[in-house]
Amino acid sequence: MKVGIIGGGAAGFFSAMAVKENYPNADVIIFEKSRKVLSKVKISGGGRCNVTNGCTSIPELLKAYPRGGRSLKKVFHVFSTSDTMKWFKSRGVPLVVQDDNCVFPVSQDSQSIIDCFLKECRRLGVQIITHAGINAIKPKAKGLELQFVDDARKPEQFDKVIVTTGGSPTLIGLKWLQELGHKIETPVPSLFTFNMPGEKVRKLMGVVVENAMVAIQGTKLKAQGPLLITHWGMSGPAILKLSAFGARLINETNYHFKFQVNWCNEQRNDVVFNTLQSIAEQSPNKVLANVKPYGLSERLWLFLLEKCELSSRKKWGELGKKGMNKLTNILVNDIYSVDGSSKFREEFVTCGGVSLQSINLNTMESKVCDNLYFAGEVLDIDAITGGYNLQAAWSTGFVAGQLK
Ligand SMILES: Cc1cc2nc3c(=O)[nH]c(=O)nc-3n(C[C@H](O)[C@H](O)[C@H](O)COP(=O)(O)OP(=O)(O)OC[C@H]3O[C@@H](n4cnc5c(N)ncnc54)[C@H](O)[C@@H]3O)c2cc1C
C-alpha cells in the first residue's frame, strides 16, 4: 500500500507514524511544500512546545475547543491527552505538567519533539520530501493521484492520502479541497490580542491582572484568566480565550467592538460594594491611593481612580455611597474599545477550514472522496491556548493513521 501525507507539520508526522505502526509494509511519504518540516512545532509555546494539556477528563477537554469540541469526543476516546503523554514518554521524551496544566518537554525545548519525530520516522521508514507542494488531488479508479505545484514533477498515484496542510488564512487556499466536494467554513483568525489605539490604558503596558473577567458587550461571550496590558492594547489568556470564542462574531464587526473588563472577577456588584465599604470602615482616614482593593497594582488602581474621576488623595471615609458606586462600577464593568485587528500576533490559529460535516469522525475519512483522510488544523477545529491545538493534531492524526 502506498500512502501520501500532504503537509509535514504536527498532524502530518503523527499520522505518518501511526500509518507505519499499523501497516509496517506500507510506503509512507510526507510531502512538505516548504524547505523545512515541523516549523510551527519549532516555534510553538515560545520555542518550548506546549505539547498537550494535563486535563484528562474528556468532557472538560471538549470545553477548550470553540470549534470542533463536541465532534472531537469520539476522537479523544481513541487518543487523548494521557495517550499523548504516554506516547512521548515511551519514546524517550519526558514531559512536565505545569501548575496551569500546560504540558512541556522537560528539556523546555521544542527541538526535543522534532528530534523524536525525525528519529521515529527513520526507525519506521517514513519518507520525507521537502519542496514538494501539492495543488490537486484527482480521484482515480483505484486510489488518488497527487499533482505537484512544480509542473516538472510528475503526478503520483497513491492508495490512500491524508491531508494535513494546517490552517489556511484564506478561502482560496482551501479551494482545491472544496473542488473535491468538501464543505468549507470560511477561515478567520482566532487567538489574537486586542488592538486598542484610542485607549489610554495602554500607558500601563506590562501590568498583569492575575484573574480578570472580560466580556463582549451585547453578547454572552465572556472569558476569565490572567490579563496583560500591552503597548497596543490587551493580551494574556483571558483576552486570547475571548478572541477564540468570539472569533467569528468579532470578525463580523471588522474588529471594531466594545468589551467589558471586570478587574476583580466578581460578578456581583453588591459583593464588590460591600468589600469597598468594609475597607472604608476599617481605614476611613487612609487615602484611596494607599489602599488598593483586590490586590490591584498601584499603576492600575491610580488609573482607574482617574478614569472614574475620584481623587487619589480623597479619604476612604469620605467616599460616600456615590463614590462607592463609581468605584464598584469601574471595577466590575470597565468598558474599552477595540479598533482594528491586531498586528501583534500571539498564538495565532485559524477558525474555519474543512467542515466536520464532510468528515467521518470515526475514521477521519472524507465523506465525499474515498481513500482521502484529514487531520489537524486544516479541519474546522481550533482551541484556546494550553496545548489543546497540538492535542487535536495528535488525536486526529492518530485516528486518520488507522486508515479504517
Ligand atoms: C506561534 C505559534 C505558537 C503555537 N504554540 C502552540 C503550543 O504551544 N501548543 C499548541 O497546542 N498549539 C500551539 N500552536 C498551534 C499549533 O502549532 C497548530 O495548531 C498545529 O501546528 C497544527 O498542526 P498541523 O499539522 O495541522 O498544521 P501545521 O503545523 O501548520 O503544518 C502544516 C504543514 O503543511 C504544509 N503544507 C501546507 N500546504 C501544503 C501543500 N499544499 N503541500 C504540501 N505541504 C503543505 C505547511 O508548510 C506546514 O508545514 C501555535 C501556533 C503558533 C502560530
PDBQT file of the ligand as one rigid body, heavy atoms in Angstrom, charges set to zero:
ROOT
HETATM    1  C1  LIG A 501       3.391  30.939  17.188  1.00  0.00    +0.000 C 
HETATM    2  C2  LIG A 501       2.536  29.739  17.456  1.00  0.00    +0.000 A 
HETATM    3  C3  LIG A 501       2.699  29.029  18.645  1.00  0.00    +0.000 A 
HETATM    4  C4  LIG A 501       1.893  27.937  18.921  1.00  0.00    +0.000 A 
HETATM    5  N1  LIG A 501       2.078  27.253  20.085  1.00  0.00    +0.000 NA
HETATM    6  C5  LIG A 501       1.289  26.199  20.381  1.00  0.00    +0.000 A 
HETATM    7  C6  LIG A 501       1.503  25.429  21.566  1.00  0.00    +0.000 A 
HETATM    8  O1  LIG A 501       2.444  25.646  22.325  1.00  0.00    +0.000 OA
HETATM    9  N2  LIG A 501       0.626  24.411  21.826  1.00  0.00    +0.000 N 
HETATM   10  C7  LIG A 501      -0.407  24.105  20.984  1.00  0.00    +0.000 A 
HETATM   11  O2  LIG A 501      -1.160  23.182  21.269  1.00  0.00    +0.000 OA
HETATM   12  N3  LIG A 501      -0.579  24.762  19.823  1.00  0.00    +0.000 NA
HETATM   13  C8  LIG A 501       0.237  25.791  19.502  1.00  0.00    +0.000 A 
HETATM   14  N4  LIG A 501       0.059  26.466  18.317  1.00  0.00    +0.000 N 
HETATM   15  C9  LIG A 501      -0.926  25.933  17.350  1.00  0.00    +0.000 C 
HETATM   16  C10 LIG A 501      -0.315  24.677  16.682  1.00  0.00    +0.000 C 
HETATM   17  O3  LIG A 501       1.026  24.940  16.336  1.00  0.00    +0.000 OA
HETATM   18  C11 LIG A 501      -1.109  24.274  15.437  1.00  0.00    +0.000 C 
HETATM   19  O4  LIG A 501      -2.442  24.107  15.780  1.00  0.00    +0.000 OA
HETATM   20  C12 LIG A 501      -0.549  22.969  14.861  1.00  0.00    +0.000 C 
HETATM   21  O5  LIG A 501       0.786  23.150  14.458  1.00  0.00    +0.000 OA
HETATM   22  C13 LIG A 501      -1.378  22.488  13.686  1.00  0.00    +0.000 C 
HETATM   23  O6  LIG A 501      -0.731  21.369  13.133  1.00  0.00    +0.000 OA
HETATM   24  P1  LIG A 501      -0.977  20.952  11.626  1.00  0.00    +0.000 P 
HETATM   25  O7  LIG A 501      -0.056  19.820  11.361  1.00  0.00    +0.000 OA
HETATM   26  O8  LIG A 501      -2.408  20.764  11.385  1.00  0.00    +0.000 OA
HETATM   27  O9  LIG A 501      -0.549  22.209  10.780  1.00  0.00    +0.000 OA
HETATM   28  P2  LIG A 501       0.908  22.861  10.596  1.00  0.00    +0.000 P 
HETATM   29  O10 LIG A 501       1.722  22.634  11.797  1.00  0.00    +0.000 OA
HETATM   30  O11 LIG A 501       0.638  24.250  10.145  1.00  0.00    +0.000 OA
HETATM   31  O12 LIG A 501       1.535  22.018   9.416  1.00  0.00    +0.000 OA
HETATM   32  C14 LIG A 501       1.051  22.060   8.098  1.00  0.00    +0.000 C 
HETATM   33  C15 LIG A 501       2.197  21.821   7.143  1.00  0.00    +0.000 C 
HETATM   34  O13 LIG A 501       1.690  21.582   5.845  1.00  0.00    +0.000 OA
HETATM   35  C16 LIG A 501       2.497  22.259   4.890  1.00  0.00    +0.000 C 
HETATM   36  N5  LIG A 501       1.651  22.489   3.717  1.00  0.00    +0.000 N 
HETATM   37  C17 LIG A 501       0.609  23.338   3.601  1.00  0.00    +0.000 A 
HETATM   38  N6  LIG A 501       0.035  23.234   2.385  1.00  0.00    +0.000 NA
HETATM   39  C18 LIG A 501       0.734  22.297   1.714  1.00  0.00    +0.000 A 
HETATM   40  C19 LIG A 501       0.631  21.750   0.395  1.00  0.00    +0.000 A 
HETATM   41  N7  LIG A 501      -0.336  22.151  -0.454  1.00  0.00    +0.000 N 
HETATM   42  N8  LIG A 501       1.525  20.795   0.012  1.00  0.00    +0.000 NA
HETATM   43  C20 LIG A 501       2.496  20.371   0.884  1.00  0.00    +0.000 A 
HETATM   44  N9  LIG A 501       2.663  20.870   2.122  1.00  0.00    +0.000 NA
HETATM   45  C21 LIG A 501       1.778  21.815   2.545  1.00  0.00    +0.000 A 
HETATM   46  C22 LIG A 501       2.901  23.541   5.629  1.00  0.00    +0.000 C 
HETATM   47  O14 LIG A 501       4.044  24.124   5.054  1.00  0.00    +0.000 OA
HETATM   48  C23 LIG A 501       3.144  23.002   7.026  1.00  0.00    +0.000 C 
HETATM   49  O15 LIG A 501       4.460  22.559   7.221  1.00  0.00    +0.000 OA
HETATM   50  C24 LIG A 501       0.883  27.538  17.997  1.00  0.00    +0.000 A 
HETATM   51  C25 LIG A 501       0.746  28.237  16.784  1.00  0.00    +0.000 A 
HETATM   52  C26 LIG A 501       1.570  29.308  16.506  1.00  0.00    +0.000 A 
HETATM   53  C27 LIG A 501       1.416  30.026  15.198  1.00  0.00    +0.000 C 
ENDROOT
TORSDOF 0
